[in-house]
Amino acid sequence: MKSTQNKPPQQTQTLFFFFSFQTLSAMRRRLSAALLISLAVLFLFASISLHLSRSSISRSDLVTCYPIPSPTSDLIRELQSPPSIHVNVDPISTVAVLLPDWEILVIVSPETPLSAGHHGYVCVFQNNYTSDAKLAGILPSRNRTAFYCLMPRRVKRLRPFLQPALSTRLHHINTNKHAPELFRWTFLVYESFSTVDDVVLFAKGLNNRPGVNRPPSEFRCVFGDNAVRTAVTSSSQEVFRCQHPDLTALNDAVNATTISLEIVEKNQVVPSVAYYTSPKRRRIISGSDLIAGHTQPSHELCACTMVYNVAKVLREWVTYHSRIGVDRFFLYDNDSDDDLGHVVRQLNREGFNITTTFWIWPKTQEAGFSHAAVFGKSLCKWMMYIDVDEFVFAPNAWSQAPAPERHMLKSLIPKEPDIGQVSILCNEFGPSNQKTHPLEGVTQGYTCRRRLGRLQQRHKSIVLLEAVEHSLLNMIHHFQIKKEFRSWQLSMEEAIVNHYKYQAWPEFQTKFRRRVSAYVVDWTEKVNPASKDRAPGLGFKPVKPNGWEDMFCEVRDERLTMLTKKWFGSPSSSKMVWQS
């Protein structure tokens, strides 16, 4: 064996560099592995820390509000600088109301800027739980944007409920523990409307019994934070009227002045989400007509109704009544989530005149109709109050007419100058063996009705808006009118309303689970079982009764079916003109 000491110097140097290269390569491999392991450990540590720091947040909130970074090359950058969700910003100026079913309506203050599209907002609650904010609509008073938020389960256990903050998903808000309490829907001033002469307020929780209204002297209107007060002149149902304030006494800008009611005896101001609008600045929702400037109504006859998810039947209802004399339609949208807006825009493009008012408030049909009586007074001489499932026709006078004519409805109104309201009796139709909504329309699909005595029948009205009493008191479809006017009831031979009340079960169930009258509760609740709004024999459970398709069928009545087929049917097909 030869010793390395005997090797020439050049060989020894070559061997040394060989072993050094091998050693460095091994070290580099070990360093690369160590770096990868370090990065993996760092990522795992960051993920665990992120999870532990948000242990109080629900799983769904982690997904929507605090996205966990993915293992990409951006990880080091995110660890070096905090992501934007941790940037503290001031919450958006809002006020919030607790509605039924733990739903919260968050209303943005006037003139508050929001991002285009109204997407990406969340509600941040008092324990930092969050829920997505869904756009609800634009409120008529001051055109304020409103969002829906569902109250998280763990927030429901807290007391008291505090108003949530509205923020974007990209920012973190430290909720204010001293935020005001959440307003309750059952005790609230929720809307206001200014006329030239006075202010109309709409409030829940003050007149709660049918036919029993507290005297106006028990209340005062309160304007702004500096508490300018005026006398209340009328108190009826949910509608209150009071005098305009002296604008020079308001320290706030007039366009940002809140308005509420004070209960004088208790020295208590009712919570309010309403704003006062000077009559000089008030314009109709469409922006095309200045209310205060009208001297004579521009339309002879209008129609008003409150709607919820009626997109599939609206075209039939509008087409029919427009062809027989309705000049303009006012829809009070009670939070529809179908394709109503698209259908309305399409009908307006086709030449129909429809104005939609977003009326989110639960069980406020009477108040909505009172609002319409004031809102439409300078635009319409007469207002017809019927629902979208109701069709007016004159069996004797119109049956032989080859086509609908614009004077037909107006011909039902007597010419006497002291007639302030015309009442029309109703026939109630049943499911007529329909299992789903008839594609050709309700007038074609439902042909069998109940046989009702005269005293059992409901009626709908055409009202002279000038004759409506100052209190705006109404029983959904007829108003209290001034003493110098009288009501006129048409005979069933002169006119009738076909009320398609009991439709195919899916349609009926949707309608009656969402009653909108102030005094009629959800039909599934065991309250007021004798109400005429309840279906006879149905009970309180939302379960389809056996034989529903054949119920309420005592008289076969196809008079309007044949008339609309003649007027609106296609000669070349079985389709009606309102079918797509």
C-alpha positions in Angstrom: 0.0 0.0 0.0 1.3 3.3 -1.0 1.2 6.3 1.3 -0.4 9.5 0.1 2.5 11.3 1.6 4.6 9.9 -1.3 2.2 11.3 -4.0 3.3 14.3 -6.0 2.1 17.7 -4.8 -0.1 18.3 -7.8 -2.1 15.0 -7.2 -2.5 15.9 -3.5 -3.9 19.3 -4.5 -6.4 17.8 -7.0 -7.6 15.3 -4.4 -8.1 18.1 -1.9 -10.3 20.1 -4.3 -12.3 17.0 -5.1 -13.2 16.3 -1.5 -13.9 20.0 -0.9 -16.3 20.1 -3.8 -18.1 17.0 -2.6 -18.4 18.6 0.9 -19.7 21.9 -0.4 -22.3 20.1 -2.6 -23.5 18.1 0.4 -23.7 21.3 2.5 -25.7 23.1 -0.2 -28.2 20.2 -0.4 -28.6 20.2 3.4 -29.0 24.0 3.4 -31.7 23.8 0.7 -33.6 21.1 2.5 -33.3 23.1 5.7 -34.6 26.3 4.0 -37.6 24.4 2.6 -38.3 22.8 6.0 -38.0 26.2 7.6 -40.5 27.8 5.1 -42.9 24.9 5.6 -42.7 25.3 9.4 -43.1 29.0 9.1 -46.3 28.6 7.0 -47.7 26.0 9.4 -47.0 28.2 12.3 -48.7 31.2 10.6 -51.8 29.1 9.7 -52.1 27.8 13.3 -51.7 31.3 14.7 -54.3 32.7 12.3 -56.8 29.9 13.3 -56.2 30.5 17.0 -56.6 34.3 16.8 -59.9 33.9 15.1 -61.4 31.1 17.2 -64.3 33.3 18.2 -65.3 33.7 14.5 -67.7 31.3 12.8 -66.4 29.1 10.0 -68.5 30.9 7.4 -67.1 34.2 8.5 -63.5 32.9 8.0 -64.3 32.2 4.4 -66.0 35.4 3.6 -64.1 37.9 5.7 -60.7 36.6 6.5 -59.3 34.5 3.6 -56.3 32.3 4.6 -53.3 32.9 2.4 -52.4 30.1 0.0 -48.9 28.6 0.0 -47.6 30.6 -2.9 -44.6 32.9 -3.4 -46.8 35.7 -2.0 -46.6 34.1 1.5 -43.3 35.8 2.5 -44.7 39.2 1.4 -47.9 38.7 3.4 -45.9 37.7 6.5 -43.7 40.7 6.2 -46.5 43.3 5.9 -50.0 42.9 7.4 -52.8 42.4 4.8 -55.4 45.1 4.2 -58.0 43.4 6.3 -56.2 44.5 9.4 -56.3 48.2 8.5 -58.6 50.0 10.9 -61.1 52.3 9.2 -64.2 54.3 10.5 -67.4 52.4 10.0 -70.0 53.6 7.5 -72.6 55.9 9.0 -75.7 53.7 9.5 -78.7 52.9 11.7 -80.0 49.4 12.1 -83.4 47.8 12.9 -84.2 44.3 14.1 -86.9 42.8 11.8 -88.7 39.5 12.3 -86.8 36.2 11.9 -83.6 37.8 13.2 -83.1 39.8 10.1 -81.4 43.2 10.5 -82.1 46.1 8.2 -79.0 48.4 8.0 -79.8 51.8 6.6 -77.0 54.0 5.3 -77.2 57.7 6.3 -78.0 60.2 3.5 -75.2 61.4 1.2 -72.9 58.6 2.4 -70.8 57.3 -0.5 -70.7 53.6 -1.2 -68.8 51.4 -3.6 -70.3 50.8 -7.1 -72.5 47.8 -7.2 -73.0 47.7 -3.4 -71.1 44.5 -3.1 -68.5 43.3 -0.6 -70.1 44.7 2.6 -70.4 42.9 6.0 -72.1 43.7 9.3 -69.7 43.6 12.3 -71.5 42.8 15.6 -70.5 43.6 19.1 -68.5 40.5 19.7 -66.7 40.9 16.3 -68.8 38.2 14.6 -69.8 39.1 11.1 -72.4 38.3 8.5 -72.7 39.2 4.9 -74.6 42.4 4.0 -77.0 41.9 1.1 -78.4 44.9 -0.8 -82.1 45.3 0.2 -83.1 48.4 -1.9 -83.4 52.1 -1.9 -85.8 53.6 0.6 -88.1 56.4 -0.7 -87.3 58.9 2.0 -84.0 60.6 1.0 -83.1 57.7 -1.3 -81.1 55.9 1.3 -79.5 52.5 0.6 -80.5 49.6 2.8 -78.8 46.3 3.4 -79.9 43.0 5.0 -77.8 41.1 7.6 -78.7 38.0 9.4 -77.9 38.0 13.1 -75.2 35.3 13.9 -76.3 32.6 16.3 -73.8 33.6 19.0 -74.9 37.2 18.9 -78.5 36.2 19.7 -77.4 35.3 23.2 -76.0 38.7 24.0 -78.0 41.4 25.9 -78.6 44.1 25.0 -78.4 43.9 21.2 -76.2 46.7 19.9 -76.3 48.1 16.4 -73.8 46.5 14.1 -71.2 48.4 12.1 -71.3 48.2 8.3 -67.9 47.8 6.6 -66.2 46.2 3.6 -64.6 42.8 3.7 -61.3 44.4 3.0 -61.1 46.3 6.3 -61.2 45.3 9.9 -63.4 47.3 12.3 -63.1 47.3 16.0 -66.7 47.3 17.1 -67.8 50.0 19.5 -69.0 48.6 22.8 -70.8 51.8 23.4 -72.8 51.6 20.2 -76.6 52.4 20.5 -79.0 49.6 21.0 -80.6 48.0 18.0 -83.9 49.5 17.1 -86.9 47.2 17.3 -89.3 47.0 14.4 -92.3 46.9 16.8 -91.6 50.5 18.1 -90.3 52.7 15.4 -90.9 55.8 13.1 -90.0 54.2 9.8 -91.0 56.7 7.1 -92.0 60.3 6.4 -93.5 62.3 3.5 -93.8 66.0 3.2 -96.8 67.7 1.5 -97.1 71.4 0.8 -99.1 71.9 4.0 -97.8 69.4 6.5 -95.7 66.3 7.2 -96.9 62.7 7.2 -95.1 60.2 9.5 -95.5 56.4 9.6 -94.8 54.7 12.9 -95.2 51.2 14.5 -96.2 50.5 18.1 -98.4 53.5 18.9 -101.9 52.6 17.6 -101.9 48.8 17.9 -105.6 47.9 18.1 -108.0 47.9 15.1 -110.4 50.9 15.4 -108.7 52.3 18.5 -106.5 55.4 17.8 -104.8 57.5 20.5 -105.7 61.3 20.2 -103.2 63.5 18.4 -102.7 65.6 21.6 -100.7 62.7 23.1 -97.9 63.2 20.6 -95.6 65.9 19.1 -93.4 65.8 16.1 -89.7 66.2 16.9 -87.2 67.5 14.3 -83.5 67.2 14.5 -81.1 66.9 17.4 -82.0 70.3 18.7 -85.6 69.0 19.3 -87.8 71.5 17.4 -91.3 70.4 18.0 -94.6 70.9 16.2 -98.2 69.8 17.0 -99.6 66.5 15.7 -102.9 67.1 13.9 -103.9 63.5 13.2 -103.3 60.0 14.7 -104.8 57.0 12.8 -103.4 53.5 12.6 -99.7 53.9 11.7 -100.2 57.4 10.1 -99.5 60.7 11.9 -99.6 64.2 10.5 -98.0 67.3 11.9 -97.1 70.9 11.0 -93.9 71.8 9.2 -91.2 73.2 11.5 -89.8 76.7 11.2 -86.7 76.0 9.1 -84.8 78.9 10.6 -85.1 77.1 14.0 -83.3 74.0 12.7 -79.5 74.1 13.3 -79.0 71.0 11.2 -79.0 71.2 7.4 -82.5 70.6 6.3 -81.6 67.8 4.0 -80.1 65.8 7.0 -82.7 66.5 9.7 -84.2 63.5 11.4 -87.9 63.4 12.4 -89.7 61.4 15.0 -92.7 61.4 17.4 -92.6 62.3 21.1 -95.0 60.6 23.6 -95.8 63.7 25.6 -96.9 62.0 28.9 -93.8 59.8 29.0 -91.5 62.5 27.6 -90.3 59.7 25.4 -89.0 60.1 21.8 -89.8 57.1 19.6 -86.7 55.7 17.8 -86.7 56.8 14.2 -85.0 56.0 10.8 -87.0 58.7 9.0 -85.7 62.1 7.7 -87.6 65.3 7.1 -87.7 66.7 3.6 -88.7 70.3 2.9 -91.6 70.4 0.5 -89.6 72.8 -1.7 -87.0 70.1 -2.4 -89.3 67.1 -2.7 -89.7 65.4 -6.1 -91.5 62.3 -7.1 -89.4 59.1 -7.1 -89.0 59.1 -10.9 -87.5 62.5 -10.8 -89.7 63.8 -13.6 -92.5 65.7 -11.8 -92.3 68.3 -9.1 -95.1 67.5 -6.6 -95.5 71.0 -5.3 -95.8 72.5 -8.7 -98.9 70.6 -9.9 -102.3 72.3 -9.9 -104.3 69.7 -11.8 -103.6 65.9 -11.8 -102.1 64.7 -15.1 -103.9 61.3 -15.0 -107.6 60.6 -14.7 -107.3 57.1 -13.3 -104.3 55.3 -11.6 -104.0 51.9 -9.9 -102.1 51.1 -6.7 -101.1 47.8 -5.1 -98.6 46.3 -2.8 -96.6 43.4 -4.3 -94.3 40.6 -3.3 -92.8 38.3 -5.9 -95.4 38.9 -8.6 -93.1 39.1 -11.6 -94.7 36.1 -13.3 -98.2 37.6 -13.2 -97.5 41.4 -13.4 -97.6 41.6 -17.2 -101.1 40.1 -17.4 -102.4 42.4 -14.8 -100.9 45.6 -16.2 -101.8 44.8 -19.8 -105.4 44.1 -19.0 -106.1 47.1 -16.8 -104.0 49.5 -19.0 -106.1 48.5 -22.1 -109.4 49.3 -20.2 -108.4 52.6 -18.8 -105.6 52.7 -16.1 -103.2 55.6 -17.0 -100.5 54.9 -14.4 -99.6 52.1 -12.0 -98.0 52.5 -8.5 -96.4 49.4 -7.1 -95.3 49.2 -3.5 -92.6 46.5 -3.5 -92.7 44.6 -0.2 -89.2 43.2 -0.6 -89.6 41.0 -3.7 -86.6 38.8 -4.5 -87.8 37.6 -7.9 -87.4 39.3 -11.3 -89.8 42.1 -10.6 -87.5 45.0 -11.4 -86.6 43.5 -14.8 -90.2 43.0 -15.7 -91.1 46.6 -14.6 -88.3 48.1 -16.7 -89.4 46.0 -19.7 -93.0 47.1 -19.4 -92.0 50.7 -19.1 -89.9 50.4 -22.3 -93.0 49.1 -24.0 -95.0 52.2 -23.1 -96.7 51.3 -19.8 -96.4 53.8 -17.0 -95.3 52.1 -13.8 -93.7 53.6 -10.7 -92.2 51.3 -8.1 -91.7 52.3 -4.5 -89.5 50.1 -2.3 -91.6 49.5 0.8 -89.6 47.1 2.9 -91.7 47.4 6.1 -93.5 44.3 7.3 -97.2 44.2 7.6 -97.8 47.8 6.5 -100.3 47.6 3.6 -102.7 50.1 5.1 -99.8 52.5 5.7 -98.5 52.0 2.1 -101.9 52.8 0.7 -102.1 55.9 2.8 -98.7 56.9 1.5 -99.9 56.4 -2.1 -103.0 58.5 -1.4 -100.7 61.5 -0.6 -97.9 60.5 -3.0 -100.2 60.3 -6.0 -102.7 63.1 -5.2 -101.0 65.7 -7.5 -100.6 63.1 -10.3 -103.9 61.2 -10.3 -107.5 62.2 -9.9 -108.8 58.7 -9.0 -106.9 55.8 -7.6 -108.0 52.2 -7.9 -106.8 50.0 -5.0 -106.7 46.3 -6.1 -104.2 43.5 -5.9 -102.3 41.9 -8.7 -104.5 38.7 -8.4 -107.7 40.8 -8.9 -109.3 41.8 -12.2 -112.1 44.3 -12.6 -114.7 43.8 -15.4 -118.3 44.6 -16.2 -120.0 41.3 -17.2 -123.0 42.9 -19.0 -121.5 46.0 -20.6 -118.3 44.4 -21.9 -119.1 40.9 -22.9 -120.0 41.8 -26.5 -117.2 44.3 -27.0 -114.8 43.1 -29.7 -111.8 44.7 -28.1 -110.9 46.5 -24.9 -111.3 50.3 -24.8 -109.6 53.0 -22.7 -112.9 54.5 -21.4 -114.2 51.2 -19.9 -113.0 51.6 -16.3 -113.7 55.3 -16.2 -117.3 54.6 -17.3 -117.9 52.8 -14.0 -117.4 56.1 -12.0 -120.7 58.0 -11.5 -120.7 61.6 -12.8 -122.2 63.1 -9.6 -119.7 65.6 -8.2 -120.2 64.4 -4.6 -119.2 60.8 -5.3 -115.8 60.3 -3.5 -115.5 56.5 -3.6 -116.8 53.7 -5.8 -117.0 50.2 -4.3 -116.9 46.9 -6.3 -117.8 43.5 -4.9 -115.5 40.5 -5.3 -115.9 36.9 -6.4 -113.2 34.5 -4.9 -111.8 31.9 -7.2 -110.3 28.5 -6.2 -107.4 26.4 -7.5 -109.6 25.1 -10.3 -107.6 21.8 -10.5 -104.4 23.7 -11.1 -101.2 22.2 -9.6 -98.8 24.9 -10.8 -99.1 28.5 -12.0 -101.0 28.4 -15.4 -98.6 29.7 -18.1 -101.5 31.3 -20.0 -102.3 33.5 -17.0 -104.7 33.5 -14.1 -107.7 34.7 -16.1 -107.4 31.6 -18.3 -106.3 29.1 -15.7 -108.7 29.7 -12.8 -112.4 29.2 -13.7 -114.1 27.9 -10.6 -115.2 30.0 -7.6 -117.0 30.1 -4.3 -120.7 30.9 -4.1 -120.8 33.7 -1.5 -123.6 35.7 -0.1 -123.7 39.4 -0.5 -122.8 40.0 3.2 -119.8 37.7 3.0 -118.2 39.4 0.0 -115.2 41.7 0.2 -115.0 44.8 -2.0 -112.3 46.9 -3.6 -112.5 50.6 -4.4 -111.8 53.4 -6.8 -111.1 56.5 -4.7 -111.2 60.2 -5.5 -108.0 61.3 -3.9 -109.3 64.8 -3.2 -112.1 63.2 -1.1 -109.8 61.2 1.2 -110.1 62.2 4.8 -107.2 64.1 6.4 -106.3 61.1 8.7 -105.8 58.8 5.6 -107.6 56.1 7.5 -108.2 53.0 5.3 -109.2 49.4 5.6 -106.7 48.2 3.0 -109.0 48.7 0.0 -111.4 51.5 0.9 -110.8 54.8 2.6 -112.6 57.1 5.0 -113.7 60.0 3.0 -114.6 63.6 3.8 -118.1 64.5 5.0 -119.0 66.4 1.9 -118.5 63.2 -0.2 -120.3 59.9 -0.3 -119.5 56.4 -1.4 -121.2 54.5 -4.2 -121.4 50.7 -4.5 -121.9 49.2 -7.9 -124.2 46.2 -8.4 -122.7 42.9 -9.4 -124.3 43.4 -12.8 -122.6 46.7 -13.3 -119.1 45.5 -12.3 -117.3 42.7 -10.4 -113.8 41.9 -9.2 -112.5 38.5 -10.0 -110.2 37.7 -7.1 -108.0 34.7 -7.8 -107.4 34.2 -4.1 -106.9 30.4 -3.7 -104.5 29.5 -6.5 -102.3 26.5 -7.1 -100.8 25.4 -3.7 -97.2 26.8 -4.3 -98.6 30.2 -5.2 -101.1 30.3 -2.3 -98.5 29.2 0.2 -96.1 32.0 -0.7 -98.9 34.6 -0.6 -100.4 33.7 2.8 -97.1 33.1 4.6 -96.4 36.8 4.0 -99.5 38.7 5.0 -98.9 42.5 4.7 -101.9 43.9 6.6 -101.1 45.7 9.9 -103.5 43.6 11.9 -103.4 40.2 10.2 -100.6 38.0 11.5 -98.7 35.2 9.7 -101.3 32.7 8.7 -99.3 29.9 10.4 -99.7 31.6 13.8 -102.7 30.6 16.0 -104.0 34.1 16.2 -107.3 35.6 14.9 -108.7 32.3 13.5 -111.9 33.9 12.3 -110.2 36.4 10.0 -111.7 36.6 6.5 -108.1 36.5 5.2 -107.8 32.9 6.3 -108.7 30.0 4.0 -111.7 28.1 5.4 -110.7 24.8 6.9 -107.0 25.3 6.3 -105.9 25.6 9.9 -102.5 27.0 11.0 -100.0 24.6 9.4 -98.4 25.4 6.0 -99.2 21.9 4.8 -101.3 21.3 1.7 -104.7 19.9 2.6 -105.9 16.8 0.8 -107.9 17.7 -2.3 -106.7 21.3 -2.3 -106.9 21.4 -6.2 -110.7 20.9 -6.0 -111.5 23.2 -3.0 -113.6 26.4 -3.2 -115.1 25.2 -6.4 -118.9 25.8 -6.2 -119.6 27.8 -9.4 -118.1 27.4 -12.8 -117.5 31.0 -14.0 -115.7 31.4 -17.4 -117.0 34.9 -18.3 -113.7 36.7 -17.9 -111.9 33.7 -19.3 -113.7 33.9 -22.6 -113.6 37.7 -22.7 -109.8 37.9 -22.2 -109.3 35.1 -24.7 -111.2 37.2 -27.3 -109.4 40.4 -26.5 -105.8 39.1 -25.8 -105.6 35.7 -27.5 -103.5 35.0 -30.5 -105.4 34.0 -33.6 -102.5 31.8 -34.8 -101.6 30.1 -31.5 -103.0 29.3 -28.0 -100.8 31.9 -26.4 -102.0 35.1 -24.8 -100.3 38.4 -25.5 -98.7 38.5 -22.1 -97.0 35.2 -22.5 -93.3 35.3 -23.3 
